[in-house]
Amino acid sequence: MYGRLRVRHLAVGFGVAALAVTLTAATVNAAPADPTVAAGRYGWGDPLPEWSDESTYGSEADPAVPDRDKWRLAGGGPGKCWPGHSGNGRRCDVSTRVVGDVLRMTGEANGDTGWLASQYGRQYGRWEARVRSRATAHDNGRQYHPLLILWPDSGEHPQDGEYDYVENGAPGERCAEAFLHYPHPEGVPVQQEFAQKCGVDLSQWHNVAVEWTPDLLRGFIDGEEWFRFSGGANADRDCVRCAPSMHQTIQLDNFHGDGLQSAVHEVDRARVYDLPDNESVR
């Protein structure tokens, strides 16, 4: 919760002193920034409310459709599906719902899964989500991949890049991974940077963030920086941070077709932060 400054009505003749006292009290009583949240640790300010989602709607008894002013769901409409990742299974509208104040994406054994894309795209900014994932059936070696991605607004990949700022080969793994794709033409080998941070139990809640500036890309888990990349342009690719406008997607991808280990990918909140034009990276 964000602190609020309350200023009382001031008596005539005591305005300056009373205001000083009120401001001092508000400052002293303000809650300290949470160091496990990148936005709090690095002073990113308040999230953009029109594009952030706290998932404070829906219930176990009455799941809610994610806010369609903020999100696009798979399938193109209620009860509909479209082909899944690389044609594996289906991505379905019904597989993503807000349940008990948590956005929940399900992956079924038959290969049906969810997908969610923000309606808001931009070049440069900050994104932070509180996430966890877990399997809901016995391990059969055919797991879903939970991801948080910045995907090009153009839909042109690999030409306009792709930032998978957390991606895992199975739900609830203990090593977070990231794949930062350079913008590059088709017909050349995949051009990307890779990062890994082990000792992170992804079946538990963690705050995962990415900061994209004109100078660099850097990622955070629970407020701690775990990757930083910049430059890298060569004859086959543009620099790693040089993608055009992108938007957030939340995915639980099917790499196997059918007969998968069922799973869920949950998001407690997803926030977007502005990047002031003149702000330096610390």
C-alpha positions in Angstrom: 0.0 0.0 0.0 1.3 3.4 -0.9 1.5 6.1 1.9 -0.7 9.1 1.8 0.1 12.6 3.1 -2.8 14.1 5.1 -2.7 17.8 5.8 -5.2 19.2 8.3 -6.9 22.6 8.0 -4.6 25.2 9.4 -5.6 27.9 11.9 -4.9 31.5 10.9 -1.6 32.7 12.3 -0.2 29.1 12.7 -0.1 28.1 9.0 3.6 27.7 8.4 4.4 26.1 11.8 1.4 23.7 11.6 2.3 22.7 8.0 5.9 22.0 9.1 4.7 19.8 11.9 2.2 17.9 9.7 4.9 17.3 7.0 7.4 16.1 9.7 4.9 13.7 11.2 4.0 12.3 7.8 7.6 11.8 6.9 8.4 10.1 10.2 5.4 7.8 10.1 5.7 6.9 6.4 6.3 3.2 5.8 9.9 2.4 4.6 10.3 1.1 1.0 10.2 -2.7 0.7 13.7 -3.7 -0.3 12.4 -7.0 -1.8 10.5 -4.9 -4.4 12.7 -3.3 -7.1 10.4 -0.4 -7.4 10.7 0.3 -3.7 14.5 -0.3 -3.4 15.3 1.9 -6.4 12.7 4.6 -6.0 10.7 4.0 -9.2 7.7 5.9 -7.8 4.1 4.9 -8.2 3.0 2.4 -10.8 0.9 3.6 -13.8 -2.6 2.7 -12.5 -4.2 2.5 -15.9 -1.8 -0.3 -17.0 -1.0 -2.0 -13.7 -3.2 -4.7 -12.3 -3.4 -5.7 -8.6 -5.9 -8.5 -9.3 -8.2 -7.3 -6.5 -11.3 -8.9 -8.0 -12.6 -12.3 -8.6 -13.1 -15.1 -6.1 -12.7 -18.9 -5.9 -16.5 -19.2 -6.2 -16.8 -16.6 -8.9 -13.7 -16.3 -11.0 -13.4 -13.0 -13.0 -12.2 -12.3 -16.5 -9.0 -10.2 -16.4 -9.7 -6.5 -17.0 -10.2 -6.2 -20.8 -9.3 -2.5 -20.7 -5.8 -3.7 -19.7 -5.4 -7.1 -21.2 -6.0 -9.2 -24.3 -6.8 -12.9 -23.7 -6.1 -15.8 -26.0 -8.7 -17.0 -28.5 -10.2 -13.7 -29.4 -13.3 -14.1 -27.3 -15.1 -16.0 -24.5 -15.0 -19.7 -24.9 -12.5 -19.5 -27.8 -9.0 -20.9 -28.4 -6.2 -20.5 -30.9 -3.1 -22.6 -31.7 -0.5 -22.7 -28.9 3.2 -22.1 -28.9 4.7 -23.4 -32.1 1.4 -25.1 -32.8 1.5 -27.2 -29.6 -2.0 -27.5 -28.0 -4.2 -24.5 -27.7 -4.2 -21.1 -25.9 -7.7 -20.6 -24.6 -9.6 -17.6 -23.1 -11.1 -19.6 -20.3 -7.6 -20.7 -19.1 -6.8 -17.3 -17.6 -8.9 -16.0 -14.8 -8.7 -13.9 -11.6 -9.4 -16.2 -8.7 -9.3 -15.1 -5.1 -7.4 -11.9 -5.9 -4.8 -13.8 -7.9 -4.5 -14.0 -11.6 -4.3 -17.7 -12.4 -3.3 -19.3 -15.7 -3.9 -23.0 -16.0 -2.2 -25.6 -18.2 -4.2 -28.8 -18.7 -2.9 -32.3 -19.4 -4.5 -32.1 -22.9 -2.3 -29.2 -23.8 -4.8 -26.3 -23.4 -3.3 -23.4 -21.6 -3.6 -19.6 -21.1 -2.0 -16.5 -22.5 -2.3 -12.8 -21.6 -1.0 -9.6 -23.3 -1.0 -6.1 -22.0 -2.9 -3.5 -24.1 -0.1 -1.1 -23.3 3.1 -0.9 -25.3 6.1 1.4 -25.0 9.8 1.7 -25.7 11.7 1.7 -22.4 10.2 1.4 -19.0 10.0 -0.8 -15.9 7.8 -3.8 -15.2 7.5 -5.8 -12.0 5.2 -8.7 -11.2 4.8 -10.9 -8.1 4.6 -14.5 -9.4 4.8 -18.2 -8.6 4.2 -21.4 -10.5 3.7 -25.1 -9.6 2.8 -28.4 -11.1 -0.6 -29.9 -10.3 0.1 -33.5 -11.3 2.8 -36.2 -11.2 6.0 -35.4 -13.1 6.0 -37.1 -16.4 8.8 -35.1 -18.0 6.4 -33.0 -20.2 6.2 -29.8 -18.3 4.8 -26.4 -19.2 7.1 -23.3 -19.4 6.0 -20.3 -17.2 7.2 -17.0 -18.6 7.1 -13.2 -18.3 8.0 -11.6 -21.6 8.3 -8.2 -23.2 7.1 -8.8 -26.8 7.3 -6.4 -29.7 4.2 -4.5 -30.5 4.8 -5.1 -34.2 4.6 -8.9 -33.6 7.8 -9.1 -35.7 10.1 -11.6 -34.2 13.1 -11.9 -34.3 13.5 -8.7 -36.2 12.2 -6.5 -33.3 13.6 -8.6 -30.5 12.1 -10.3 -27.4 12.9 -10.0 -23.7 12.0 -13.2 -21.8 12.9 -11.7 -18.4 12.0 -14.9 -16.6 11.5 -18.2 -18.3 11.6 -21.7 -16.9 11.5 -25.2 -18.4 9.2 -26.4 -15.6 6.9 -24.7 -13.0 8.3 -24.2 -9.6 12.0 -24.7 -10.5 14.8 -23.5 -8.2 16.7 -21.6 -10.9 15.3 -18.6 -12.6 16.4 -18.1 -16.2 16.2 -15.2 -18.7 16.7 -15.0 -22.4 17.2 -11.5 -23.9 16.9 -11.7 -27.7 18.7 -9.2 -29.9 16.7 -7.6 -32.7 18.1 -9.5 -35.8 16.9 -10.6 -39.2 15.5 -14.0 -39.9 17.8 -16.5 -41.4 20.7 -16.1 -38.9 21.2 -18.2 -35.8 19.4 -17.1 -32.6 21.0 -14.0 -31.1 20.5 -13.8 -27.4 22.0 -13.3 -23.9 21.3 -15.8 -21.1 21.1 -15.3 -17.4 20.5 -17.8 -14.5 20.0 -17.4 -10.8 19.7 -20.5 -8.7 18.5 -21.0 -5.1 15.2 -19.3 -6.0 12.1 -21.5 -5.2 9.8 -20.4 -7.9 6.9 -22.4 -6.4 6.8 -19.5 -3.8 6.0 -15.9 -4.4 8.8 -13.7 -5.8 9.0 -10.2 -7.2 10.4 -10.3 -10.7 11.2 -7.1 -12.5 12.9 -5.8 -15.6 14.2 -2.3 -16.4 14.7 -1.3 -20.0 16.5 2.0 -20.7 18.2 3.6 -23.7 21.5 2.4 -22.1 20.8 -1.2 -20.8 18.6 -4.0 -19.8 18.7 -5.3 -16.2 16.6 -7.7 -14.2 15.7 -8.1 -10.5 14.5 -10.9 -8.3 13.2 -9.7 -4.9 14.9 -6.4 -5.4 18.3 -7.8 -6.1 19.8 -7.3 -9.6 20.6 -10.6 -11.3 21.4 -9.6 -14.9 22.6 -6.6 -16.8 23.2 -6.4 -20.6 24.0 -3.6 -23.0 25.6 -3.2 -26.5 26.4 -6.3 -28.5 25.6 -5.0 -32.0 27.4 -6.7 -34.8 27.0 -7.5 -38.5 24.0 -9.9 -37.7 22.1 -7.9 -35.1 21.2 -4.6 -33.5 22.2 -3.8 -29.8 20.4 -5.9 -27.2 18.5 -2.9 -25.8 17.6 -1.5 -29.2 14.2 -3.1 -29.7 11.2 -0.9 -30.6 8.0 -0.6 -28.6 7.1 -3.7 -26.5 4.3 -4.9 -24.2 4.1 -7.3 -21.3 2.9 -10.9 -21.9 2.2 -13.6 -19.3 2.5 -17.1 -20.6 2.4 -20.8 -19.7 3.8 -22.3 -22.8 3.3 -25.8 -24.2 6.4 -27.2 -25.8 5.2 -30.9 -26.1 1.7 -31.1 -27.7 -0.4 -33.2 -25.4 0.0 -35.5 -22.4 1.5 -32.7 -20.3 2.0 -32.4 -16.6 -0.8 -30.0 -15.6 0.3 -26.8 -13.9 -0.7 -23.3 -12.8 1.1 -19.9 -13.2 -0.1 -17.3 -10.8 0.4 -13.5 -10.7 -0.5 -11.6 -7.5 0.1 -8.2 -9.2 1.6 -6.8 -12.4 2.9 -3.2 -12.3 4.2 -0.9 -15.0 6.4 2.1 -14.1 7.4 5.2 -16.1 11.0 5.9 -17.0 11.6 9.7 -16.9 13.5 10.9 -19.9 16.3 12.4 -17.9 16.7 9.8 -15.2 20.0 8.1 -14.8 20.3 4.5 -14.0 21.8 3.7 -10.6 
